[in-house]
Amino acid sequence: MTRRSAFRNLTDRELTRRQLLAGIGGGAATVGGAKAVDNVLLGYGVLVGTNLRDQNLGALARERFGPSAFSVSVSGHRLRFRGDEIRVRDGDAWRSLPLSASPEEAAELDAELGLDGGPLEQLVRDLGAISAGEFQFEFAQYEEFFDRVRDADDRPFTVQAVRGNRFADVPPETVESFTGASPKRPEAVIEGLVGGFRDRTSYDVPRYVAGSVEDNVIFGATDLRKYFQSPTTFDAIESGEDSGMFCYEFTWRSVEALHALPAHRQRTPVVGAKVFDDRHKHVYTGVASVVRRDGDLVVPMTFVDYTHTTLYDDLGVQKLLGEGLRAYDDRHRATAIYWQP
């Protein structure tokens, strides 16, 4: 019997996590350990490869950056954006404004409808600049990122357009309970998620080991990861239903937390992004905003990693490796940045 057929027979039965790990035995630990060493040494520029500090991040971030349909309430009106048109509910009727309108025309309609913050002028001016490629990214650690946005003319409705209405289903109360911070304050939410994840869940090491065996020993002959799956929503984490989380689950939850309030209701309007590193099969969180500085459109951006903050705490290695939240460093790389699913 081949090794592949032996694993197929083994996993055709219902197994508990403990039984599966016992069946995998020492080989799994060897493969998992080898994979960990591979991830540490290869691909970040230590021996080969590159990292966020060295990459042409501006070009990578631009690839999928742009507006998506959204709907939001502003000053008692419903504002909707789709395609090349903005619509605003005015009593029983809808007023329409094409993106091809001039910023002056948009500003006049803002004033006529009493829309606080000038959303129409902002969208017409900024989305036109984005379409023409007349903007630039700038990257920093998250503390400096928030300083840069606070010191500039923020553009919350443009941020909302980059978000779309995706990842906006988690109630603000849930986020505040989990993080101890109001969703109005994204910087506090980013930091509060660290403790929320550490206190309520863990990194799913058994699922990681099973996946390493599936990918590198039995070469996909059967799905070993399925024996380790559990719900990972905020409600599931709070109720203790989850059995640990993977990198993409930490990322999904963090973006939901950052999008729990419309951007114009945040002190610092932000959009969460999913950053993929295909080389290491890793996903972590990007955080961006949109501002005007000296008349130019700028997209400040930073990176954080809740897999690392949680795993380092699980293993008790913060003194050696740090807290793990900062991800704009030479231990992360990116192959794709997704602003919407």
Secondary structure, DSSP 8 states (H G I E B T S, - for coil): --HHHHHHHHHTS---HHHHHHHHTHHHHHHHHHHHHHHHHSBBSSSSB--TTTS-HHHHHHTT-----EEEEETTEEEEEETTEEEEEETTEEEEEETTS-HHHHHHHHHHHT-TT-HHHHHHHHHHHHHTT--EEEE--HHHHHHHHHTSEE-HHHHHHHHTTTT--S-HHHHHHHHSS-TT-HHHHHHHHHHHHHHH--B-HHHHHHHHHHHHTSTTSS--GGGG----SHHHHHHT----B-HHHHHHHHHHHHTSS-GGGSSS--EEEEEEETTTTEEEEEEE--EEETTEEEEEEEEE-HHHHHHHHHHT-HHHH----B-SSTT---SEEES--
